[in-house]
Amino acid sequence: MSKILWADDEIDLLKPHLMFLQSKGYEVVTATNGYDAVDLYTEQAADIDVVFLDESMPGLTGLEALMKIKSLNRNVPVVMITKNEAEHVMEDAIGGQISDYLIKPVNPNQILLTLKRILDNKRLLSEKTALNYQQEFREIFMEITGGLDQTQWVDAYKKIVNWEMRVDANQATGVSEILSQQKEQANTEFSKFVTKNYFDWVDKNKEVGPIMSHSMMRKHIFPHIGNGVPTVVVLLDNLRYDQWKTIEPILNEQFRTENEGYFFSILPTATQYSRNAIFAGMMPSDIEKNFPDKWKNDTDEGGKNMFEDFFLGKQIERSFRKPIKWDYVKVTNVNHGKELNDNILHYLNNDITVIVYNFIDMLSHARTEMEVLKELAGDERAYRSLTRSWFLHSPLWTALQKLEGRDVQLFVTTDHGTIRVQTPSKVVGDRETTTNLRYKVGRNLQYEARDVLAIKDPQSAGLPRPNISSTFIFAKEDYFFLYPNNYNHYHNYYRNTFQHGGISLEEMICPVVRMRSK
């Protein structure tokens, strides 16, 4: 039984209301002034579920009682009931963290609806969310098994992510497992779709398929440059679409979303390939051909993304007839974040400034190795929450807040996403085979054909050929590659970790969002 504390200097006139609530199963304790209300709450705080306060009581007013009660328990729901419709009274009450605000006279059903909303809100939302998803389950099933094109796949993926976030927000745990299974099925069908169409997408002679890594800047960003408004492009390495949706509300405090676009990451969905392709505006094989001293294959020593600023400059030269003032900033540690914060206003002198922020990539790698992070980000829901918490307190958000009041165009994007891997797939290769869990490059590879997309002619997929007999294999769905040696150990170690490089909705469908300062 829920217990209500109701304070009103005319409490005797409210007896019909009190009897009505008691008939509905609520227990009500009453007070005729603010002092008694605070005393009663102090004595019975553990048992009281909601407080009703009259605003204009003699002695200690409702607003004053509100502040004292909130100082005892800031989480207790408080409803203000008053005859006073003055705007400043409402603002003071809202500032005091009220849960609702009702104007006298109130009828019993108003009170009941308020209690339902406050006390039963989570349960009702959970039940409603579960019911709505069950009604839409079949529609999503028909979509993902019905032969979608790339635009329809993006819409289906967004729909699944939207349901994931609604289930999280409304704690509809009863449908979580069903939703997870539906996403697994979607990834199975999406892997078939990519396997069937990928070679056509990357064929320069066909010009079909979605915007991909190597055409993303040319198609999504460059058309909006040079209009006199400074542009900031923030590329968050490893940002999945669901992670974007967790930080979008924070950014919307200062920027309005004008367009939420997308592109498909090239394969491998790994930084070395996808991000170099983004900044060069070329597929990796063309980068190697045009800039042989700047491209490094997986087995080459040294950093694989050391020339992104060079590639960006070359792409800008090819894409604009008039000179464009630009800058490239890479943030990989706390000191770089501080420098970004210090210099953000200076970058507004450029036509375009590209900021690469590497934290989420480092987080996913660290989570694989550190038990404490495995605990903090145990599943997608926790991973999203950790991403949101980081962004809210990051030097990046602090820097972007300095742009308030200035006309700025902001793009938020990524190079690829990640998937939480579940299913091992055995691979055998020679000593030169790469160590990645979601893709491998090597000679004489032995693998489970049903688990992979194999590319024996890398040039046909726009990829370099490290050796004349090199083959690329890409894991589908939630598979991850393991060697037979120490199989059980590495299975337990890597299962449930977030990885990238292969074929999945989470890795390949990337957001690119255009925003404008409010």
N, C-alpha and C positions, 0 to 999 in steps of 0.2 A: 504494500500500500504506500503510495506517495504522500509525503507530508508537506503541507503548505503553511507558511507564516504570512498572515494578512494583517497589515497595520493600517488603520483608518480611524480618524477621530469620530466618524459617524458609523462605527461598526455595527451598532444595533439596527441601523436601517438596511444592512446588508444580509440579515438573517436568511431571507429567501435564497440568496446566492450561496450562502454557506450550506444550507440544507440540500440544495441541488448538488453541490460538489460532493457532499457526504454520501448522497444517494448514488453517485457515480464511482464511489470507492476511494475517495480522497479523504485524508485526515487533515483538519484545519485547526491551527492554533491562532489566536487573535491578540492584537494589541491596539490600544486607542491612541498611542502617541509614539514618536520616534525613539524616545529613550527606552521605553518598554520593549519596543521591537528589537533594538540592539541587544538589550539584556537577554531577551528570549532567544535570540539567535546565538548569543554567546554560550548560553546554557545547553542548547539543543542542536548545535551546528551539525553534528554528525548525522542527525535524523532528518533535517529539513532539506527538501529537494528544490524548492522554489520559494521566492519571497515576492509578495505583492505589497507595494508601498504607495500610500496616498501622498501626493506631492505637497499639499498645503496643510500639514498638521501643525498645531501650535507647539511652541517650544522647539523641539528638534524637527526640522522640516524633512520631507521625504528625501530630498537631494542630500541633505546632511547625513541622514540615516543610511542612505545608499553608500556614501563614502566610507562610513564606519564599518558597515557590513562587508564591503568589498576589501577593506583592510584586513579583515579576519579571514576571508576566503574569496579571492578574486574570481574563482570559477563558478560560484553559486549564481544561478539564473535569477535576475531581478526584473520584475515588471512594474513600471510606473503607471499609476492611475491618477488622473487629475482633471479638474475642470479648466485648467489654464492651458490655452492653446498658443501662448506666446512662443515665438521662435527660439528665444534665448533659453527658455526653460527646457525645450526639447533638446537643444544643443548641449546644455549642461548635463542632461540625463544621458544622452548618447555618449558624451565624453566620459561619463562615469560607468560606462560599459553595461548599459541595460540590455536585457534580452528582448524586451518589447515595450511599447508605449501606447496606452489606451486612454481615450478621452471619455469622461463621464457624460451622461450616464452609460453604464455598460450593462449588457444583459447576460444572463448565465451562459448562453451558448458561446458568446464572445470569449468569456473566461475559459470555457471548456476547450475551445479551439486553440487558444493560446497555450494552455497546458499540454494539449496533444502535440503541438508543434515543438514545444520546448523539451518535454519529458520523453515523448515517443518518437521524436524526429528521426533519430538514427535507425530505430527499428523499422519505421515506416518507409524511410528512404531505401534501406537495405531490401525490404520486401518488394518495393516498387521497382527497384533496379533489377532484381532477379527476374521479376515477372516480365519486364520490358525486354530484357536480353533473351529470355526464353521465346518470346514472340518473334524476335528478330533473328534468332539462331538459324532457322531454316532459310531465311532470305540470304544470309551471309553464306551458308552452305551452298546454295544454288549458284551464287555468284562465283565463289572460288573454284567450283567444279564445272563452270560453264564456258570456259574458253575465253578469258578476259584479254583485252589488249593492255598496253603499258599504262595508259591513263586509268583504266578501270582497276588495274592492280593497285595503283597508288590509292585510289578511293577506297578499295577494300581494306588495304593495310591501315589507312587512317581510321576507318570505321572500327577495326579491331582494337587499335590503340585507344580510341575514344572510349570503347567499352572497358578496356583494362583500367583506365583512369577513373571512370565512373564507379566501377566495382571497388577500386581502392578507396575512393573518397567516401563511398556510402557503406563500406565494410560489408559488401554482399559476398561474403566468403563462400556461400553455398554454390555459386556459379563459377568460382575461380578455376576449378579443375576442368570444367567443361570448356570454358573460354580458352584455357591453355591448350587443350586438345584441338580446339578449332584452329588456333594459330599454328600448331604443328601441321595440321592438314593443309592450311594455306601455304606454308613453306614447302610442303611436298609438291603441291601444284605449281607454285611459283618457280621452283627449281626446274621442273619440266619445261615451263614457259621460257626461262632463260636459256636452257640447253638448246631448245629448238630455234631460238631467234638470235642468239648473241653474235654469231658470225656475220649476220646481215647488218646488225647495228653498227659494228665497227668497220664495215666495208666502206671505204671512202667513195666508191663508185655508186653505191646504192642510196645513200642519204635517207635511210628509213630509221624508225625507232625513236626512242626517247633522247632528250638532251642528256649527254653523258659528261664525265669528268672533263675531258679535253675540250668540250664545247660550252661548258657551264658559264665561264666568265664572258665569253663572247655573246652568248644568248641571253643570259639573265642579268648581267651587271653592266657591261660596257654600254649598252643602249641608253642607260640612265646617267652617264657621266658627261661632264662638260656643259651642264646647264647653269653653272654659276653657284650651285649648292655643293658644299664639300661633302664627300662621301667617305664613310668609314665602313670597311668590310671586316667583320670579325669571323674568322674561321676557327671553330672549336674542334680540334682533332678528336675523332671518335664519337661525335655527338649523334646519338640516335634520334629518330623523330619523336619518340615518347619523352626523351630527355628535353628536347626542344620545347615540347608543350608544358613541361614543368617550369621552365624559366621564362616562357612568354609572358605570363601575368606580371612578373617582376618588371620586365622591360616595358610592358604596357602602361606602367605608372608614368613613364616619361615619353614613350614612343608609341605611335599608333601603327598597327600592322596594315600596310597597303596591299601587299600581295604575298601569299604563301605558296611559293612554287616548289619545284622538286627537280632533281636530276638523278640519274642512275650512276653509281660508282662503277668504274671499269673493274675488270678482274686482272690481277688479284685486288680484293678490297682491302688494300694495305697501304700505309702512308707512302712508302717508297714509290709505288706505282701511281696511286690515285692523286696524291697531292702534287707530284711533279707534273702529271698530266694536266691538272687544273691550272697551274701557273704557266706552264709552257704553251698550253693550248694545243697540245699534240699528244698522240698516243706514244707510249714508251719506245716503240721501235723507231718512230720518227725522231724522238729526242736523241736516241743513241746515234742515229744517222746524221743529224744536223749538228749535234754537239757531243761528239764522241769523248771528249775530255771531261765532260760534265756528268755523264751517266755512269752509274755503277750497278753491276748485277748483284744478286743476292750474296754470292760467294766472294765478291771483291771486298777488300779491306777498306775501312773508312766510312764516314757518314754518308748516308744515301740521299739526304735531303739538304745538302749544303749549298745548293745553287738556286734556291727558289726565287730569290730576289733577281738574279740574272735572268731566269726564265720569264718572270713577270715583266721585266723591262723589255725583253724582246717581243713578247706578245703585245704589249702596249704600243710599241713602235709599229708593229704590223697592222694594228687595229684602228689607229687614229691618224687622221690626216694632219691635224695640228698638234703641237707639242702639249703633252699632258704632264702636269706636275704631280708626282706620285711618291709614295714612300712605302717601305715594307718593314714591319716590326715583328719580331719573333719573341714570344715569352715562354721561357722554359724553366724559370725559377723565380724565387721571391724578389730578387734584385731587379730582374727584368720587369716584373709587375710594378715595382715602385717607379722605375723609369717611365713606364707607360703612363702611370698616374701623373707623374710630374710633367710629361710632355704632351698630354692629350690635346690641350688647347692649341699648341703649336701646330699640330697636324691639320688643323682646320684651314691652314694656309694652302694645303694641297687640294688638287682636284679629287684624288683618291688616295686613301691610306689603307693598306691591308695589314691586319693584325692577326697573326697565327698564335693561338693560345693552346698550349699542349697539356693542360692539367688533366683533362678527362682521359686522355690516352695513358698518362702516367698512373692515374687512378686504377684503370683496368688492369695494367700490368702489375701494379703493387698488390691488387686484390688477389691475384693468382698466388703470390708469394707470402703474403702476410695473413696470419690467422685472424687478427683483429679486424682486418678489412673484409675478410670473408664473412665474419659475423655481422659487421655493419651493413654490408651490401649482399645479403644472402640470396636475394632474388631480384626480379625486375622492379618490383615495387620499392624495395629498399634502395636499389641502385638509383632510381629516379629521385627518391627523397634525398640521398646523399649529394646528388648532382645539384639539386635545388639549393640545399644548404650551403654547398661550396660557392655557388654563383652569388648568392645573396650577400656573402661576406668576402667576396673576392676583390682583389685590386682592380679587376676588369670592370665590375659593376660600379665601384667607387669612381673609376675614371670616366665611365659613360655618364654618371650622374653630373659630372662637371659640365656636360654639354647642355644642361638645362637652360632654356631661354635662347638657345641659338638654333638657327635653321640648319639642320644636319640630316643627311640621308644615311640610314644605317642598314647594312645587309648583315644577316646572321646566317652562316652556313657551316658546312663541315666537309670532310674528304671521304668519310665512310662511317659506318656504324659498327656495332658488335652484336654477337649472339651468344647466349648462354648455352654452351655445348653440353650435350648429354650422352651421345651415342658414339662409342669408339669404332674406328675402322682401321684394320691392319694394313700397313704399308711396309714394303721392303725396298730399300734403295742402297746405292753405294755410298762411300764415304763423303762424296761431294754433294749429296742430296741435302737440300735446305731443311732447317729444323722447324719451320712454321707448322702450326697445328691445323690450319684451315686451308693451306695450299702448299704444294711442294714443287720444286724444280729439280730435275735430275735425269740421269740416264738409267736405262734398264729398270724403271720403276715397276714394281708388282703391287697391285692394288685391287680392291673390290670394285669392279666396274660400275655396279649399280649405285655406289655411294658417291661417285665423282663425275665431274665433267673433265674429260681428258683432252688436252690440246697437244697433239704430236707435231703440229706445224705452228710454232709460236707466232710466226709472221702473219698468219691468217687471222690472228686475234690481236694484232697490233703490238706484239710483245717481242723483246729481244730474244735472240737464241744464244745463250751462253756457250753451248757446245753444239756440234752438228747433229747430235742425237738427243738433244734436250727435250724433255716433255714436261708440260705443266699439268698438274691435277688440282682441281678445286673441290673442296668438300661441299656437298649439298646439305640442305636442311640443318640439323643440329649435330652432324657428325664431326669428329675430330680425329686426326691421324695419330696412330701409335705404332711404334716398332714392336716386333715380337719380344725383344729383350726387355726384361723387367716390366712386362705388360701390365700386370695387376697393380704394381706400384704407381706407374704413371697414369693408369686409368683412374685410380682413386685421387691422385694429385690434381689432375686437370679437369675431371668431370665437374660440372657446375661452374666453371670459370667462364669469363666473358672473353671471347676471342674474335678475330677478324681475319679476312683474307679469302673467304669462300662465298657461297651463294645462299643468300637468305634475304627476306624482306628487310630485316633489321640492318643488315650490312650494306645493301645495295641502294635502297630508296632513301635519298638524302634530302633534307629540307634546304631550301635557299629562300630566305624571307626578306622582303623589302619593307623597311619601316621609315617613318618620318617623325622627327621631333614634334611634340605637341605645341 
